[in-house]
């Protein structure tokens, strides 16, 4: 997060655990697959990010997860976005 003073405050956020993921789905009234393996597959595909639970389609979820991953790589290596676009 960048403040108006120009200072940067960094903080770490970790993806949800599988149990937290199911709890968020319950909170938002989303269906949880009765088959735990199927639900685990959904969790893995959605990356464990809370926001994906609110997105409707798998395509939207994938775009969101890809944007998070790209942002991480850009932070770690500023030349990353330039190198993948050429």
N, CA, C and O atoms as a GROMACS GRO file, in nm:
protein
  344
    1UNK      N    1   0.085  -0.116   0.000
    1UNK     CA    2   0.000   0.000   0.000
    1UNK      C    3   0.091   0.123   0.000
    1UNK      O    4   0.187   0.130   0.076
    2UNK      N    5   0.060   0.220  -0.085
    2UNK     CA    6   0.135   0.344  -0.090
    2UNK      C    7   0.053   0.455  -0.026
    2UNK      O    8  -0.065   0.471  -0.056
    3UNK      N    9   0.114   0.530   0.062
    3UNK     CA   10   0.047   0.641   0.130
    3UNK      C   11   0.072   0.770   0.054
    3UNK      O   12   0.164   0.778  -0.028
    4UNK      N   13  -0.008   0.870   0.081
    4UNK     CA   14   0.007   0.999   0.016
    4UNK      C   15   0.143   1.063   0.043
    4UNK      O   16   0.190   1.147  -0.034
    5UNK      N   17   0.204   1.024   0.152
    5UNK     CA   18   0.334   1.080   0.186
    5UNK      C   19   0.445   1.020   0.100
    5UNK      O   20   0.560   1.062   0.108
    6UNK      N   21   0.411   0.921   0.018
    6UNK     CA   22   0.509   0.856  -0.067
    6UNK      C   23   0.574   0.736  -0.001
    6UNK      O   24   0.660   0.671  -0.061
    7UNK      N   25   0.536   0.708   0.120
    7UNK     CA   26   0.592   0.592   0.188
    7UNK      C   27   0.516   0.467   0.149
    7UNK      O   28   0.397   0.471   0.119
    8UNK      N   29   0.587   0.358   0.148
    8UNK     CA   30   0.528   0.230   0.109
    8UNK      C   31   0.522   0.140   0.231
    8UNK      O   32   0.620   0.124   0.303
    9UNK      N   33   0.406   0.081   0.253
    9UNK     CA   34   0.389  -0.013   0.363
    9UNK      C   35   0.360  -0.150   0.302
    9UNK      O   36   0.258  -0.169   0.236
   10UNK      N   37   0.449  -0.243   0.325
   10UNK     CA   38   0.431  -0.378   0.272
   10UNK      C   39   0.378  -0.472   0.378
   10UNK      O   40   0.410  -0.456   0.496
   11UNK      N   41   0.297  -0.567   0.338
   11UNK     CA   42   0.250  -0.670   0.429
   11UNK      C   43   0.224  -0.797   0.351
   11UNK      O   44   0.189  -0.792   0.233
   12UNK      N   45   0.242  -0.909   0.416
   12UNK     CA   46   0.222  -1.039   0.353
   12UNK      C   47   0.081  -1.088   0.375
   12UNK      O   48   0.024  -1.074   0.484
   13UNK      N   49   0.026  -1.145   0.270
   13UNK     CA   50  -0.103  -1.212   0.281
   13UNK      C   51  -0.087  -1.350   0.219
   13UNK      O   52  -0.030  -1.365   0.111
   14UNK      N   53  -0.136  -1.448   0.287
   14UNK     CA   54  -0.127  -1.584   0.238
   14UNK      C   55  -0.262  -1.628   0.183
   14UNK      O   56  -0.365  -1.576   0.224
   15UNK      N   57  -0.262  -1.723   0.089
   15UNK     CA   58  -0.390  -1.776   0.041
   15UNK      C   59  -0.465  -1.844   0.154
   15UNK      O   60  -0.407  -1.879   0.257
   16UNK      N   61  -0.592  -1.863   0.132
   16UNK     CA   62  -0.675  -1.931   0.231
   16UNK      C   63  -0.634  -2.077   0.243
   16UNK      O   64  -0.591  -2.139   0.146
   17UNK      N   65  -0.649  -2.132   0.363
   17UNK     CA   66  -0.637  -2.277   0.378
   17UNK      C   67  -0.763  -2.338   0.317
   17UNK      O   68  -0.860  -2.267   0.289
   18UNK      N   69  -0.762  -2.468   0.297
   18UNK     CA   70  -0.879  -2.535   0.241
   18UNK      C   71  -1.000  -2.515   0.331
   18UNK      O   72  -1.111  -2.492   0.281
   19UNK      N   73  -0.981  -2.524   0.461
   19UNK     CA   74  -1.092  -2.504   0.555
   19UNK      C   75  -1.145  -2.361   0.550
   19UNK      O   76  -1.266  -2.340   0.554
   20UNK      N   77  -1.055  -2.264   0.541
   20UNK     CA   78  -1.096  -2.124   0.530
   20UNK      C   79  -1.172  -2.101   0.399
   20UNK      O   80  -1.272  -2.028   0.396
   21UNK      N   81  -1.125  -2.163   0.292
   21UNK     CA   82  -1.191  -2.153   0.162
   21UNK      C   83  -1.336  -2.201   0.172
   21UNK      O   84  -1.427  -2.135   0.123
   22UNK      N   85  -1.355  -2.317   0.234
   22UNK     CA   86  -1.491  -2.368   0.250
   22UNK      C   87  -1.575  -2.275   0.339
   22UNK      O   88  -1.694  -2.256   0.314
   23UNK      N   89  -1.513  -2.218   0.441
   23UNK     CA   90  -1.584  -2.124   0.528
   23UNK      C   91  -1.628  -1.999   0.453
   23UNK      O   92  -1.739  -1.950   0.474
   24UNK      N   93  -1.543  -1.947   0.365
   24UNK     CA   94  -1.578  -1.829   0.283
   24UNK      C   95  -1.693  -1.864   0.189
   24UNK      O   96  -1.783  -1.784   0.169
   25UNK      N   97  -1.689  -1.985   0.131
   25UNK     CA   98  -1.798  -2.027   0.043
   25UNK      C   99  -1.930  -2.033   0.120
   25UNK      O  100  -2.033  -1.990   0.070
   26UNK      N  101  -1.925  -2.086   0.240
   26UNK     CA  102  -2.046  -2.091   0.323
   26UNK      C  103  -2.095  -1.949   0.353
   26UNK      O  104  -2.214  -1.920   0.344
   27UNK      N  105  -2.002  -1.861   0.389
   27UNK     CA  106  -2.035  -1.723   0.422
   27UNK      C  107  -2.109  -1.654   0.307
   27UNK      O  108  -2.206  -1.582   0.330
   28UNK      N  109  -2.061  -1.676   0.183
   28UNK     CA  110  -2.123  -1.614   0.066
   28UNK      C  111  -2.239  -1.696   0.008
   28UNK      O  112  -2.295  -1.659  -0.095
   29UNK      N  113  -2.274  -1.805   0.073
   29UNK     CA  114  -2.386  -1.887   0.027
   29UNK      C  115  -2.356  -1.962  -0.101
   29UNK      O  116  -2.447  -1.990  -0.180
   30UNK      N  117  -2.230  -1.995  -0.123
   30UNK     CA  118  -2.190  -2.068  -0.244
   30UNK      C  119  -2.195  -2.218  -0.216
   30UNK      O  120  -2.170  -2.262  -0.104
   31UNK      N  121  -2.229  -2.293  -0.319
   31UNK     CA  122  -2.240  -2.438  -0.306
   31UNK      C  123  -2.103  -2.501  -0.282
   31UNK      O  124  -2.004  -2.463  -0.346
   32UNK      N  125  -2.098  -2.596  -0.191
   32UNK     CA  126  -1.977  -2.674  -0.165
   32UNK      C  127  -2.005  -2.814  -0.216
   32UNK      O  128  -2.103  -2.877  -0.178
   33UNK      N  129  -1.918  -2.863  -0.302
   33UNK     CA  130  -1.936  -2.996  -0.360
   33UNK      C  131  -1.936  -3.101  -0.250
   33UNK      O  132  -1.850  -3.098  -0.161
   34UNK      N  133  -2.030  -3.195  -0.255
   34UNK     CA  134  -2.035  -3.300  -0.153
   34UNK      C  135  -1.911  -3.390  -0.158
   34UNK      O  136  -1.870  -3.447  -0.057
   35UNK      N  137  -1.852  -3.403  -0.275
   35UNK     CA  138  -1.730  -3.483  -0.292
   35UNK      C  139  -1.610  -3.396  -0.255
   35UNK      O  140  -1.581  -3.297  -0.323
   36UNK      N  141  -1.539  -3.432  -0.147
   36UNK     CA  142  -1.426  -3.351  -0.098
   36UNK      C  143  -1.316  -3.339  -0.205
   36UNK      O  144  -1.251  -3.235  -0.214
   37UNK      N  145  -1.295  -3.443  -0.284
   37UNK     CA  146  -1.192  -3.437  -0.390
   37UNK      C  147  -1.229  -3.331  -0.493
   37UNK      O  148  -1.143  -3.257  -0.540
   38UNK      N  149  -1.355  -3.325  -0.529
   38UNK     CA  150  -1.402  -3.224  -0.625
   38UNK      C  151  -1.384  -3.083  -0.568
   38UNK      O  152  -1.340  -2.991  -0.637
   39UNK      N  153  -1.418  -3.068  -0.441
   39UNK     CA  154  -1.403  -2.936  -0.378
   39UNK      C  155  -1.256  -2.898  -0.365
   39UNK      O  156  -1.221  -2.781  -0.382
   40UNK      N  157  -1.171  -2.994  -0.336
   40UNK     CA  158  -1.027  -2.968  -0.330
   40UNK      C  159  -0.976  -2.925  -0.468
   40UNK      O  160  -0.892  -2.835  -0.477
   41UNK      N  161  -1.026  -2.988  -0.573
   41UNK     CA  162  -0.988  -2.949  -0.710
   41UNK      C  163  -1.031  -2.805  -0.737
   41UNK      O  164  -0.955  -2.729  -0.797
   42UNK      N  165  -1.150  -2.766  -0.694
   42UNK     CA  166  -1.196  -2.628  -0.710
   42UNK      C  167  -1.105  -2.531  -0.636
   42UNK      O  168  -1.069  -2.426  -0.688
   43UNK      N  169  -1.069  -2.569  -0.514
   43UNK     CA  170  -0.979  -2.487  -0.431
   43UNK      C  171  -0.846  -2.466  -0.502
   43UNK      O  172  -0.795  -2.354  -0.509
   44UNK      N  173  -0.790  -2.572  -0.555
   44UNK     CA  174  -0.661  -2.563  -0.624
   44UNK      C  175  -0.674  -2.475  -0.749
   44UNK      O  176  -0.588  -2.391  -0.774
   45UNK      N  177  -0.778  -2.495  -0.826
   45UNK     CA  178  -0.798  -2.416  -0.948
   45UNK      C  179  -0.820  -2.268  -0.918
   45UNK      O  180  -0.778  -2.182  -0.996
   46UNK      N  181  -0.884  -2.238  -0.806
   46UNK     CA  182  -0.912  -2.099  -0.769
   46UNK      C  183  -0.797  -2.035  -0.693
   46UNK      O  184  -0.803  -1.916  -0.661
   47UNK      N  185  -0.693  -2.111  -0.664
   47UNK     CA  186  -0.573  -2.054  -0.604
   47UNK      C  187  -0.581  -2.021  -0.457
   47UNK      O  188  -0.485  -1.968  -0.400
   48UNK      N  189  -0.692  -2.050  -0.393
   48UNK     CA  190  -0.705  -2.019  -0.251
   48UNK      C  191  -0.724  -1.870  -0.223
   48UNK      O  192  -0.704  -1.826  -0.110
   49UNK      N  193  -0.763  -1.794  -0.325
   49UNK     CA  194  -0.784  -1.650  -0.306
   49UNK      C  195  -0.931  -1.623  -0.274
   49UNK      O  196  -1.019  -1.673  -0.344
   50UNK      N  197  -0.959  -1.545  -0.169
   50UNK     CA  198  -1.098  -1.520  -0.130
   50UNK      C  199  -1.183  -1.459  -0.242
   50UNK      O  200  -1.300  -1.495  -0.256
   51UNK      N  201  -1.127  -1.371  -0.320
   51UNK     CA  202  -1.204  -1.302  -0.425
   51UNK      C  203  -1.260  -1.398  -0.529
   51UNK      O  204  -1.367  -1.373  -0.584
   52UNK      N  205  -1.190  -1.508  -0.556
   52UNK     CA  206  -1.237  -1.601  -0.659
   52UNK      C  207  -1.372  -1.662  -0.624
   52UNK      O  208  -1.449  -1.698  -0.713
   53UNK      N  209  -1.400  -1.674  -0.494
   53UNK     CA  210  -1.528  -1.732  -0.451
   53UNK      C  211  -1.644  -1.646  -0.501
   53UNK      O  212  -1.752  -1.699  -0.530
   54UNK      N  213  -1.624  -1.517  -0.512
   54UNK     CA  214  -1.730  -1.426  -0.554
   54UNK      C  215  -1.746  -1.418  -0.706
   54UNK      O  216  -1.848  -1.370  -0.755
   55UNK      N  217  -1.646  -1.463  -0.780
   55UNK     CA  218  -1.653  -1.455  -0.926
   55UNK      C  219  -1.736  -1.570  -0.980
   55UNK      O  220  -1.731  -1.682  -0.928
   56UNK      N  221  -1.812  -1.543  -1.086
   56UNK     CA  222  -1.908  -1.641  -1.136
   56UNK      C  223  -1.851  -1.751  -1.224
   56UNK      O  224  -1.883  -1.868  -1.203
   57UNK      N  225  -1.769  -1.716  -1.319
   57UNK     CA  226  -1.724  -1.817  -1.415
   57UNK      C  227  -1.580  -1.858  -1.387
   57UNK      O  228  -1.502  -1.783  -1.328
   58UNK      N  229  -1.546  -1.978  -1.433
   58UNK     CA  230  -1.408  -2.025  -1.416
   58UNK      C  231  -1.313  -1.937  -1.497
   58UNK      O  232  -1.199  -1.916  -1.456
   59UNK      N  233  -1.357  -1.885  -1.611
   59UNK     CA  234  -1.273  -1.796  -1.691
   59UNK      C  235  -1.238  -1.669  -1.613
   59UNK      O  236  -1.124  -1.624  -1.615
   60UNK      N  237  -1.336  -1.612  -1.544
   60UNK     CA  238  -1.312  -1.492  -1.463
   60UNK      C  239  -1.218  -1.524  -1.347
   60UNK      O  240  -1.132  -1.444  -1.312
   61UNK      N  241  -1.236  -1.641  -1.288
   61UNK     CA  242  -1.149  -1.682  -1.177
   61UNK      C  243  -1.005  -1.699  -1.225
   61UNK      O  244  -0.912  -1.656  -1.157
   62UNK      N  245  -0.988  -1.760  -1.340
   62UNK     CA  246  -0.853  -1.780  -1.395
   62UNK      C  247  -0.786  -1.647  -1.429
   62UNK      O  248  -0.668  -1.628  -1.403
   63UNK      N  249  -0.862  -1.555  -1.487
   63UNK     CA  250  -0.807  -1.422  -1.519
   63UNK      C  251  -0.760  -1.353  -1.391
   63UNK      O  252  -0.652  -1.293  -1.388
   64UNK      N  253  -0.840  -1.363  -1.286
   64UNK     CA  254  -0.804  -1.300  -1.159
   64UNK      C  255  -0.677  -1.362  -1.102
   64UNK      O  256  -0.585  -1.290  -1.063
   65UNK      N  257  -0.671  -1.495  -1.097
   65UNK     CA  258  -0.553  -1.563  -1.042
   65UNK      C  259  -0.430  -1.530  -1.126
   65UNK      O  260  -0.323  -1.506  -1.071
   66UNK      N  261  -0.444  -1.530  -1.258
   66UNK     CA  262  -0.330  -1.495  -1.345
   66UNK      C  263  -0.284  -1.353  -1.320
   66UNK      O  264  -0.164  -1.326  -1.324
   67UNK      N  265  -0.376  -1.261  -1.293
   67UNK     CA  266  -0.336  -1.122  -1.266
   67UNK      C  267  -0.260  -1.112  -1.134
   67UNK      O  268  -0.166  -1.033  -1.122
   68UNK      N  269  -0.300  -1.190  -1.035
   68UNK     CA  270  -0.230  -1.192  -0.906
   68UNK      C  271  -0.088  -1.246  -0.926
   68UNK      O  272   0.008  -1.188  -0.877
   69UNK      N  273  -0.076  -1.356  -0.997
   69UNK     CA  274   0.054  -1.417  -1.021
   69UNK      C  275   0.144  -1.322  -1.100
   69UNK      O  276   0.262  -1.307  -1.068
   70UNK      N  277   0.089  -1.257  -1.204
   70UNK     CA  278   0.167  -1.162  -1.282
   70UNK      C  279   0.214  -1.046  -1.196
   70UNK      O  280   0.328  -1.000  -1.209
   71UNK      N  281   0.128  -0.997  -1.107
   71UNK     CA  282   0.166  -0.886  -1.019
   71UNK      C  283   0.279  -0.926  -0.924
   71UNK      O  284   0.369  -0.847  -0.897
   72UNK      N  285   0.274  -1.049  -0.876
   72UNK     CA  286   0.381  -1.098  -0.788
   72UNK      C  287   0.513  -1.102  -0.864
   72UNK      O  288   0.616  -1.056  -0.813
   73UNK      N  289   0.511  -1.156  -0.985
   73UNK     CA  290   0.634  -1.165  -1.064
   73UNK      C  291   0.686  -1.027  -1.103
   73UNK      O  292   0.807  -1.005  -1.106
   74UNK      N  293   0.596  -0.934  -1.132
   74UNK     CA  294   0.638  -0.798  -1.165
   74UNK      C  295   0.703  -0.730  -1.046
   74UNK      O  296   0.799  -0.653  -1.061
   75UNK      N  297   0.652  -0.758  -0.927
   75UNK     CA  298   0.710  -0.701  -0.805
   75UNK      C  299   0.850  -0.758  -0.782
   75UNK      O  300   0.943  -0.685  -0.746
   76UNK      N  301   0.864  -0.888  -0.804
   76UNK     CA  302   0.993  -0.952  -0.782
   76UNK      C  303   1.094  -0.920  -0.892
   76UNK      O  304   1.214  -0.910  -0.867
   77UNK      N  305   1.044  -0.904  -1.014
   77UNK     CA  306   1.131  -0.880  -1.128
   77UNK      C  307   1.063  -0.779  -1.221
   77UNK      O  308   0.974  -0.817  -1.298
   78UNK      N  309   1.102  -0.653  -1.216
   78UNK     CA  310   1.036  -0.550  -1.297
   78UNK      C  311   1.044  -0.577  -1.448
   78UNK      O  312   0.966  -0.520  -1.525
   79UNK      N  313   1.136  -0.661  -1.490
   79UNK     CA  314   1.149  -0.690  -1.633
   79UNK      C  315   1.058  -0.805  -1.676
   79UNK      O  316   1.052  -0.837  -1.795
   80UNK      N  317   0.986  -0.866  -1.583
   80UNK     CA  318   0.902  -0.981  -1.612
   80UNK      C  319   0.794  -0.948  -1.715
   80UNK      O  320   0.780  -1.019  -1.815
   81UNK      N  321   0.718  -0.842  -1.692
   81UNK     CA  322   0.607  -0.809  -1.784
   81UNK      C  323   0.660  -0.775  -1.921
   81UNK      O  324   0.596  -0.805  -2.022
   82UNK      N  325   0.776  -0.712  -1.926
   82UNK     CA  326   0.835  -0.677  -2.056
   82UNK      C  327   0.880  -0.804  -2.130
   82UNK      O  328   0.866  -0.813  -2.252
   83UNK      N  329   0.935  -0.900  -2.055
   83UNK     CA  330   0.989  -1.018  -2.119
   83UNK      C  331   0.879  -1.110  -2.170
   83UNK      O  332   0.900  -1.178  -2.270
   84UNK      N  333   0.762  -1.115  -2.106
   84UNK     CA  334   0.655  -1.203  -2.152
   84UNK      C  335   0.573  -1.140  -2.264
   84UNK      O  336   0.501  -1.211  -2.334
   85UNK      N  337   0.584  -1.011  -2.282
   85UNK     CA  338   0.504  -0.947  -2.387
   85UNK      C  339   0.576  -0.950  -2.521
   85UNK      O  340   0.516  -0.915  -2.623
   86UNK      N  341   0.703  -0.991  -2.524
   86UNK     CA  342   0.776  -0.997  -2.651
   86UNK      C  343   0.815  -1.137  -2.689
   86UNK      O  344   0.877  -1.158  -2.793
   0.00000   0.00000   0.00000
